[in-house]
Each structure stands twice: as C-alpha cells, then as structure tokens.
Amino acid sequence: MNPILELARPDILSLQPYQHAAWEPSLERMHANEMPWRASGDTSIAGLNRYPEPQPAELIAHLARLYGVAPDNVLAGRGSDEGIDLLVRAFCRAGQDSVLICPPTFGMYKVSARIQGAGVVEVPLPKDRGFALDTDSVLDTWRSGVKLLFLCTPNNPTGNLLDRAAIESLCEQLRDRAIVVVDEAYIEFAGAPSLVDCLERYPNLVILRTLSKAYALAGARCGALLAHAEIVSLLARVITPYALPTQTIEAVLKFTDGPHRAESQRRIETIRAERARLSEHLARLPAIRRVWPSDSNFVLVDCVDADRILRAAAQVGLIVRDPRSQPGLGSSLRISVGTTEQNDRLLQGIAQTTGATLTFARTADTKLPATLRTANVARRTKETEINVEVRLDEETPIRVATGIGFFDHMLEQVAKHGGFSLQLSCSGDLHIDEHHTVEDCALALGQALKAALGDKRGIQRYGFLLPMDEALAQVAIDLSGRPYFVFDGQFGRDHVGELPTELVPHFFRSLAETLGAAINIKVTGENTHHMIEACFKGVGRALRQAIRVTDTQLPSTKGTL
Ligand SMILES: Cc1ncc(COP(=O)(O)O)c(C=O)c1O
C-alpha cells in the first residue's frame, strides 16, 4: 500500500462504497430504474434517459492521453473544484486535521476545508519576493495533522508560476507526512511543463488539471485529478456514483480532440500575445501602479484607486475580479485576458479615469485611429458555429479553417490582399452541403469587418481593381453602409475543389449584406479556379484600399456612413 494512504481518514479507508448499477453495455438495461425511451428531442449520443458510466473508460483513457499518464492515474470529476473537495473529505477529519495553503491563492482550498470542519494553516507567498513559494516557512509551519498542502501554479490570483524545484523539494520532504496537491489549472498558458512527470517519483503528489480554462469548457464542468492509482481508487469511493453528466462526457471527448485541440492551442497563443499587449498598455496607465508578470490567462494589477477602476470597467460594460480581501492585495484587481476588442475597451475605460489618452500605435503612421480597429464575432446557429477575429491594422495572423479547403484558401486571399489579420474558424453542417458554411462565413466576416471599421472616420471608402492571368476581375467596393451586390460572370465548372461555384456570388452577396457595402464584381476568363481566385483577391485588394485610414475626416457629405 502507498504509505501515504495512512494519512486518509480511517473511516474512508474502511468505507464500503455505494454499489452503482453494473456497467454492462452489451446487455439491455433493466437494472437501474431508468425510462426505456429517450426524452423527445434528446440528441445526445448515449441517451439522457440512462445513467452515465461512472468514471467512463473512454473519457478516462482520453484524459490519460491528454495529460500523459496511465488511465489508472486519472480521476475525472466536475471540475478541479470536485478534486479539491474529494481530497479534503477523504483526508481531513473534522475538528482534527488541517490543510496548508499559501495565500494569496485560489479561494476554494480554504472553503472546502472549512466545509469539512478542517483547520486552515496559512503560509503567505511573500509579495516582496514576487509571490514566490517560501519552502522554508512551509516546512517550519507544517505540523502533524496537516494532511494536504495546496500549491497553485501558476497561482491564482497572482499569475506567477511557482518554482518547480521548490515544489519537488516539498514533495520530497513531506513524502510520508502530507499530500502535495499541485493545482495546474492555468499551466497551458505558462509555456512551462506540467509536474506530471514527477508523479512516479513522489507517491504523495496529486496534480489537478481542468478543462475549464485552456479548453474553453468551464460550462461542461470537467477536471482531472492525476495521482498514484491507490489515491485515485480511494477517491473513487468517495465521489458520487454518476458524477459526470452524459453531456459533459460527450462534450469533453468532442472538444478536446482533433481540430478542436489544434484550435485550443492557437487560442492559447492568442491569449498569451494579448496578455503581453494588455500588460504593456496597462503598465503605461497612470491609474495602474504595477502590473504583475503573468504566466496565466489573467493579469494582477495594483491600482491607485481600485474602486474607481471597477466603476470605469462597469461603465464600459465589463467586470473584473476584486481580490482585495486576500493578504497583500489591498489595492489589486485581477483582469482576465479577453478578446482584443474587450481588452482595448477596458484599457480605454481605465485611461479615462485619469483623463489619460491612449494611442495604440502600430506603425509610424500618425493618422492611424486612436482605437484599435478590431472585432470578434461568434455566430452560432443550428447549422454552423463560427468565430471570427479581424484586426484591420495588422497583417497577421491569417488563419482560416472552414472544412472546405479551397474556400479557406480564398478567404485567406481576401485577408492577405486586404492587408488585415483574419482568424476564422467554422464548424458547419458539411455533411448536408457547403451552402450554410459558405453563407454563414460571409455573414460573420461582413459583421466582423463592419464592427472593426467602427465609425469609419478617416477611411478611403472606395476601392477598385482589375487583375489576373487570362482571367480578369473588376471589383468595386463602396463601404457606404448600404448593402448592394452586382455580379457579372459565368463559371465553366460546377465545383472547384469542394466549393460549388454557384456559392461564389452567394458568398459576396452575403458579405455585402452584413458589411453594409456595395460590391460590384465583373469577371471573365477561361479557368474557373483563376476566375474565382481573381474575385477573392480583387475583393481583398479593393478592401485594402477602402479600409485604409488616410485622414481624420468622414468620407461622406452626410456626416455618417
Ligand atoms: C487555481 C484554480 N483551480 C481550480 C479552479 C476550478 O476549476 P474548475 O472549473 O475545474 O472547477 C479554478 C477556477 O477558477 C482555479 O482558478
């Protein structure tokens, strides 16, 4: 037996766990008092009329692969919150045992201990040492009955990674005395390795991972507790029998695999880039005293007047976290990194509290608008799910994934020749056909471009072009606010790649609609691929001219566009 189990509550060690209905998928179920039919409209794979498999084998195997451990090292629960709760309940006797925490840190460690009637011993992370882990104080303070040491890395709300060697030394020195729980909720944003490869070395190490952060699944409620198999089996006796809902199991399997996983990775990179940009701009604001370095998807700031900043954020429709009740954080706020547009809105809101003016200089062109011309659009229908981000004053990144290769290539051409950054992902009902994907991508792109253009002050408004090879596309765009579309052209083929050619004019019509633009395209040529490419490139080039900011005037005599 792992000697660390001797730390567990004796009554839990001897507990006869609840015998849930046997999991025998090859047999028809008449043993769990369920309804034999699905609720009407139930589109889940397994059927919500059935209890889910406890600790579902497929999910456990999947999480084990995701985190690089063996399946018997994984306990899946409703978020890391459940892992914390299970540990406290299994190891701490009410009124006798304690947990040790290092504040300022995540609040649930203390709350779970209090609910269990366990004591809470605190060893602060010293602010004057950048909230670094103070191993000597932890060891000096440890006393018999402290069963769990909670370490959060990167730490919430300070944002910093704790020193790996320091954590390992605590695992070593507390080997038979306490479980070291390392909460890695934000590790994906740190660009640092997990401590998962230390699991074999330290039988008293437990790692908490969550799908709530990097995988964007907070609403699914799923986390993984990684530990020695014996700790996992002990906690499996305590967790409720059917802890994970069917929808959660299905959502996790779907959204952490294949293209979704690649998408998560890209988004992590975007958050890291935005974190750097947000931190840099915050640091320049007179209302902010200090921006703490962050390895997470949030930034801790010390403010001149935190109440004022909370009000300013609310005025621009945003809420940030107030952690001021925690030791050392009397003037701090915690800001989760948002979209570029949200971050800019917050920065502008904070800047206004002190009358500071913010310019997001991107090039030497002093005529660039003071606000960033960016927009994010998330469009969800039964047919498609689309996320678009455009940044009109940046040329990269350009990433498009719609599931239709040729269409991706065409949208990339629009952005490349338009001179703007475009990130567009679409998960659409391509098993039916391409129509919804093409149309909805156009609508979402038009919406994003329109939002990013804002009040259109200073733009050129019109754009034209006539390019390429034997094909000739003449494109005229007017960002007038009034949708209008004219197309003159005949394609010789039905499809190019997987893209039906009839959807090409349909795409531009839909784009014109949400962008609020007149788009006029005339195309001639012999090769359909060239003709289509000329249209997309032409629209890109025309947009490049039309969206360019060259002065501060509104290009209309009406006073509005
Ligand atoms: C450090 C830390 N651990 C755990 C959690 C809880 O995560 P979950 O959603 O997996 O319960 C949070 C949530 O914010 C957190 O910040």
The ligand as a Gaussian input file, in Angstrom:
#p B3LYP/6-31G(d) Opt

LIG

0 1
 C       -6.499000      27.707000      -9.442000
 C       -7.831000      27.160000      -9.754000
 N       -8.086000      25.885000      -9.510000
 C       -9.277000      25.343000      -9.777000
 C      -10.289000      26.110000     -10.295000
 C      -11.614000      25.471000     -10.523000
 O      -11.643000      24.981000     -11.792000
 P      -12.812000      24.045000     -12.322000
 O      -13.601000      24.856000     -13.247000
 O      -12.071000      22.931000     -12.987000
 O      -13.583000      23.573000     -11.140000
 C      -10.079000      27.451000     -10.575000
 C      -11.161000      28.267000     -11.134000
 O      -11.079000      29.426000     -11.378000
 C       -8.813000      27.990000     -10.292000
 O       -8.546000      29.281000     -10.527000

